[in-house]
């Protein structure tokens, strides 16, 4: 299993770097749209539709939402809004991002009060609504981050910011795993018995280290380091709960992995569960405080 995971990761790394740094914005958006469609198929399975037709209909609905956002909104290079962050203006991509924050908070509260018999996990409709809120926001957040610096001619800065986000998430996940394995004693949540508070603290520490390194590597315009550290702390916590929320969905559907698209890793949601919740918050906070150097 470990060998298979490593081989899959090594094969994916070049594709990820090409996606982040070597494709133009429209092509990047189209590829992210395809990825989100595949994630939506997995989300439909976790929502217990138990019917291939309904699962495809759900995934296509997500894709139509994303295509509609792309077609009816301002050009991609000014996503989520031409006015953001100077002032708020009703623009669909921005509304999608802000709406996702409500669902992220709901997801965290649901995980904290987790019980397999809870009504949240018995309703296919409720689980599908979370997908309808979070997956388009994932799409919007990725496009919005990727286009940062695009108008000024820097076509790689947005990709660097996405890689920075991934590194913070991976640091939180890896740090939590190893710290929890060697020091973990106190269970974090019922939904995932192997996760511990000690692991979370370890994950937060490693994520903060990556976040601190990113200030210098990306020349972020941080003028309030206390606030920056608080946002990084929130990102690490949201990352943990994003992972736990997907674990709860899998438990409610009685399945081990969201899919089998990535040998040794499971499905796309198994790899991107934390990213679904982190990406909107990451973009909105960093852009609102004008920390991006573009």
Secondary structure by P-SEA (a helix, b strand, c coil): caaaaaaaaaaaaaaaaaaaccccaaaaaaaaaaaaaaaaaaaaaaaccccaaaaaaaaaaaaaaaaaaacccccccccccccccccccccaaaaaaaaaaaaaaaaaaaaaaccccccccccaaaaaaaaaccaaaaaaaaaaaaacccccccccaaaaaaaaaaaaaaaaaaaaaaaaacccccccccccccccaaaaaaaaaaaaaaaaaaaaaaccccccaaaaaaaaaaaaaaaaaaaaaaaaaaaaacccccccccccccccccccaaaaaaaaaaaaaaaaaccccc
